[in-house]
Amino acid sequence: MRITNLNPDSGIGASSWLVETDGHGLLLDAGTHPKREGRDSLPLYGLAKNKDVDSVVITHCHHDHVGSLPVALRQFPKAHVLMPELSYFIVERVLHNSVNVMTRQREELGIREYPLYTHDEVDEIAPLFQGFKYNRQIEWAAFHKTRAGHISPTLEFFDAGHTLGSAGVLVRGKKESLFYTGDVCFHDQTILRSARFEGVRADVLIMETTRGGRGVPAGFSREKEIERLSACLQRVIQRKGSVLIPSFALGRTQEILALLALLMREGKLKPQPVYIGGLGRVFTEIYDLESHRAHRQHPNLQLNEALNLVVLDPKKAEKMKLSGAHIFVLTAGMMSEKTAAHDMALRMMGDPRHAIFFVGYTDPETPGGRLRAAKDGDTFVFSATGGEATRKCEIQEFDLTAHANREELLDFVGRVEPRTVLLGHGEAEARQWFAEQIHARHPKIKVVQPEPGKTVEV
């Protein structure tokens, strides 16, 4: 088995792995790098130029895992696209939204390479998409290669609990097996229950390491964090301030909306409108419509019924008075320029009545990361378009992650009992923590940290 890391960055970037086994080729994920632009954001597909890829597997529909799928299919025109069935209901909307964003960035930021693909191209490749239920073995190799009596390799999706339609992937060949965690969550969230990776065994494990640089503090619990969020919301609303929760449209938005709905149901928060973005509304409707298919808590909780959701009109938002104790759950989590979260933060951060609550990872080099690092009264460069700003608003951080904690992933390595572990989707410090801990706990397991573009034989 040969595995090539196609991520162009050594940290969290454009997730993509090329797996070659038993004479067949499989691409695991086809992401884009969240901090790079144009073709520099793509996986290193050129390294696989002469490879015969039978199928592309998508673990979930966040951009760092699916954002370059149309580009990948230009490189591998004979490949089919396999994904969990719940991702099947989401993927086209995500890709069409990417076209809209890239088109706008071409006009506003002058990125001439954008869009990297078009709406027509997304429509043309859509018939190649196939959605599958969890825990079903699927033959993924090209039929003409296997019909002469050869045993076809298979794959199986396992519920990863990260976001709607997320999965880990078990690939079985004639002699070797591989498990790819994708992004995984081993604890229950507000809506989604934890990953169902029970019984997974594999010779090779490709594992995410997002939170490897961050341990769980003593006495921490998600329940306590939710109680603290509730108290902070009540305090800001009592002083007639507004709250902004920057959030990714898929997954994080729905988790926060569910929290708000439960707090209102329990009387801990007064019922009031919740302002969201248009894309967040689309994915919220899908969460509601597909609730019967998902492994979730509160299966009867329909967010569009439980909450008075209002899609925030950008033009009206500019003139909207913020002194009325409003709640905004707006895209994007990193507060990227030209997004609702970015523009609302500019309006709110100079007023001590208001608050901005961070509920997920924020890259330090993004506007959200710079705001998060600013102390009360600091003047800093928020963004190129926003310029300098002074932080006077309240800033709070809540650990409501959708990624597994590092101790949980370390325990998972012991359950899988792999011969080799490949570490990815994490910064250098995070990957090094796992390398050291795996070696100490399981000295016979080989640990590899493949650099961008490097191939490992296992």
N, C-alpha and C positions, 0 to 999 in steps of 0.2 A: 504494500500500500504506500502510495506517494501522496503527500499533502503539501500544498503550496499556500502560503499566506499571501493573499492578494491585497490586503489592507495597505494603503500607501503610507501609513503612519505607524509608528511603533506603539502608540497608545490607542485610545478609543477613537475610531475613525470610520472608514467605509468598510464595514464587515463583509468579508468574502473569502471563502476557502475553496480551493480546487482539490478534490479528492479523486485519485486514480486507483482503481482496484479491479482486479480480474479482467483487465482489458477494457474497462468502461470508465467514463468520466462523469463526475457529478460536481456541480457548483453549489456550495452551501452559502446562501444569501448573496445579495447584490445591492450593497448600500452606497450611500454617498457620505463624504466626510462633512460633518456639521460646521467645521471652521474653515473649510477651503471653498474656493469658487471655481466655476468653469470646469474644464477637464481635469484640473488639479484635484478636484474632489472625488474623482472616480477611482475604483479599484484598479489594480495593475493588470488589466485584462490583456494587455499586449504580451505578457509573459505566457499566456495560454493561447496565443494566436494559432498555433498549429495543433492544438489539442482537440480531440473529438469528444465534446461534451454531450451526453445523452439527455440530461435533465438538469434544470435549475430548481433548487429547493429554497423556499422562502419560509423562515421561521416565524416572522411576524411583520406587521406593516408599519413599523417606525422607519423613518427615512434612512437612518444609518444601516438598515438591513435590506431595504427594498428600493431605495430611491433611484438606483441606476439600472433597474431591471430591463427597461427597453434598450439601453445601450448594450447590456450583456447579451441580449438576444440578437443584436446585430453581429456580435462576435461569434455566437453559437446558434446559427439559424435553424439547425435541426433539433434543437432542444425543446422539450416540453417543460412547463412550469408547474411544479407541485407545491401545494401549501395546505395548511389546515383549513377545514371548510369554513370556519368563521372568518379567517383572513380573506377567503374568496369573496365574501360579501363586502369587503373593505378596500381591497387593493386598487381597484380601478379609480375610486374616489381619491385615494392618496396620490396616485400618479397624475391624475388630471389636475389636482391642486398644485402639484409640483410644477407642471407646465405653466400654470397661472403665475406662480411665484417667480419662476425663472424669467418669464416674459416681462414681468414688472421690473425685475432687477436689471434686465437688459436696457430698459428705457430709463430707469432712474439712476442706476449705478454705472451704466455704460459697459456692462460685461458682454462683450460682443459674441462670446461663445454660446451664450444662452439664447433660447432654450436648448438643452442637450437632446431633447426629443419633443415631439409635438402631440397635440390631442389626437390627430389622425393616426399617429404611430401607436399610441396607447390602444385605440380602438382596433387597430389591425392585429395586435398581438394578443388581445383579450381571449380569442378562441383557444389559445394555447394553454390557458390557465385551467388547472384542475384542483378542486378542493376535496379533501379527504377527512373522514372522521378520525379521531384519536384511536390509537391501539388497533390499527388495521395494517397488515403487511401489504406493501405495494411493490410490484416489480417496476423498476424505473429505467432499466437499460433498454436500448433500441432493440426492437423485435428482430430485425434482420441479423443481429449479432448473436442472438440466443436461440434461434429456432433450430439450429443444427444439433440439438441435444445438450447444449451447454446450460448450466444452472445459472439462472438470472439472479443477480444481487437484488436485495429488497431493502426497503426502508419503512420505518414506522414512526408516526408522530406521537409524542407524549405531551400532555397538557403541561405548559410551563408556568401558568399562573401569573405571568408578567403583565399581559394586557389581553384584551379580547382576541382570540385566535392565535395566541403565542404557543410555540412548541419547541421541545427538544427533539432531536432526530436520531434514531438508531439505524445505522446502516449495517447490513449483514452481507458479507461476501462468502465465498466458498470456505475460506479458512480464517479470515480476519473480520472483526466487527469494530465499529466505531460509533461513539455517541457524542453528539454535538449539543451542548446545553442551550445554545442561543442565549437570550436573556431570560433569566429564571428567577422566580420568587418562591421561597420555601416557607413563607408565612402568609396567613390570610390577610387580605386587604379588606376594604369596606365592602366592595362588591365581589371581587373575584376571590375564590378560595386558593389555597396554596398549590404548588406544583404537584402533579401526580407522576413522579418518576420511580414509583415503587418497582422493585425487581429488575431494574436496569443493570445489565452487566455488559462490559465491552473490553476489548483488548486495548483500544485507544480511546482517550477522552480529550475532546477539545472543549475547554471550559472558559467561560467568561470570568473576569476578575475585577469587575467594576468597583466593588467596595473593599478590595484587598488592603487598601491603605487606611481603613477606618474600622476600628473595633466597636463593639457594642458597649456603651458606658454601663457601669455598675448601676443596677436599679432601674434601668431603662425598660419601658414597656410601651407598646403602641397605644394601649388604652390610656396611659398617663399623658401621652403626647396629644391625644384627641381631647382629653379634658383640658389641657393647657390651651389648645386652639380654641375651644369653646369659650373659655374664660377671656381670652384675648379679644375674640370677636365681640363679646358682650361689652367689654370695656370701651372699645373703639366706638361702637354704635351708641353707647350711653353718652359719649361726648360729642355726638352728632358728626363724627368723622366717617369717612368711607374707607373700605378695605379693598385692596387689589390683591388677588391671588394669581400670579402669572403661572400658566399651566399649559402643558402640551395638549393639543386638541384631542388626541386619541389616547385614552387610558387614564391619564392623570386628571383631566377635566371631569370625567365621569365619576372617578373615585371621590373627588372633592364635592361634586354635586350630591352624591349619595350621602356623604357626611353631613352636608347642610340640611338635606331632607330629613335625616334621622334626628338631628338636633332640633329642628323645628317641630317634628312629630313629638319629641319628648318634652317640648316646652322650654328647652334650654336656649332657644333662639326664636325671636318673634318672626312669624311668617312675613315675608317681604319679597319683592321681585329680586331675582338674581340675574345679572347681566352677563351674557356670554357672547362669544364670537360665532360667526356663521358656520365655520367648519366644526367647531365644538358642538354646535346644535345638530349637525348632520350625524356625527358619530354617536351622540347621545341617543338619537332616534334609533340607530342601529343597535346600540346596547339594549334599548327597550324591546325592539322587535325580536331580537335573538336571545332574549333572556331565558327562554325555554331550552335552548341548546347549550347554554354556558354552564360551567360548574361554578356556581356563585352562591353567595349569601344573599338573603332578602330577595328570593327569586320573583316575588310579586311586587317588588318596588319598581314602579314605572316612573322614571325621573321626570318625564314631561307632564305627568299627572300630579306628582307629589310636590312639584315646584312651579312657581310662576316664572318661567324662563323667558327672558327678553333678549333677543338678538340685538346687540349694540350697533346702531348705525354710526359709521365713522364721522359723518358730517354732524349728526346730532350730538355725538360724544364731545366734539370740540366746544360746544356751547352749554353742555349739561352742567348744572350746578352740582357741586360735589359735597355740599354741606348737609345733605339729607340722609346721611348714614346709609349709603348704597354699598352693595356687595358686587364686585366684579370678578369673574373667573374667566380670564382672557388669555388667548393665544398671543405670544409664544412664551414657553418656559424660560428661555434665555433672554427675553426682551429684545430680540433682534430688531434692527431698524425697520421702519415701515410696517410695524405690527401694532395691533390694538394695545397690547401690554406695554410696549415701548412708549407710545404716545400718552397713554393714561398715566404711566409712572412719571413722565415729565411734568404733568399737571399736578400730581399729588405730592411729590417728594419735598416740595418747599413749604408744606403746611403741616405743623405738628399735630393737628387734629387727625390727620389721615394715617393709614398704616399699609404697609406692603408686606405680605406674608409669603415667604418662600417655602415650598413644600416638596422640592425635588432638587436634583443636582443642577448647578449653574456653573458653567465654565468661567473661570476667572477672567478670561479675555473678552467676554461678551458684555454688553451693557448691563445685563442683570448681575453678572459677576462683579462688575465694578461698583454697582450700587450696593450690593450685598456686603462688600468689603469696606464701604465708606462709613466713617463714624459720624455721629450726630454733629452737624455743623460743618462737616467737610465740604469743600468745593472741589469737584473733580470733573474730568471729561467723561460724560456719560456715553456719548456716541459721536460719530462724525456729523450726523445731521442734527442731533440734539445739542451738541456743544457742551459747554460747561454748565453744571448744575450744582446746587447746594442742597445737601440732604438735611432736612429738618423733620421729616416724617418718622413715625415709628417703623422699625424693621424687626421682624421676627422670623426665625427659622424653625421649621417643624420637620422632624425625620419621619416621613411617611413613604419611605422608599418602596418601589416596585421591583427592586433587585434583592437577591439573596444576600444576607450578611455573610461575612467571610467565614465565620465558624461553621455555618450551615453548609457552605460549599466544601469546606475541608472535610466535614463528616461524610458528604456525598462521595468524595473521592474514595474513602474507605469502603463504602457500600458497592461502588462500581467495580473495584479491584482491577483497574486497568494495568497493563504492562507499561504504557507510556501516557503521559499527560502533556498536552500542548496548551499553553496559556495564552490567552488573547483577550481582547476587549477590556483593557485596563491600562492604567499608567504604569510606568516603570516601577515605582514604589509598591504598587498593588501586586504586580506580578511577582516581584522579588519576595514579598511576604509569603505568597503561596509556595513559591519554589523552596524556600527555607523550611516552611512548616510541613510540606509534603515529604521532603527529604528526611526531616526529623522523625515524622510519624510512620512513614512508609519508605524506608531506605532502599527497597528493591525496585520501586517505581522510578522510571526514567522521566525526568521533567525537562521539557524543551520550551524555549521562548523564541519561536521563529521570527526573525527580523522580516521587515517588508520585502516581499518578493522571493523569500527563501523557501526551498523545498526540503522536506524532511521525509526520509524513508523509514517506515516503522514496520 
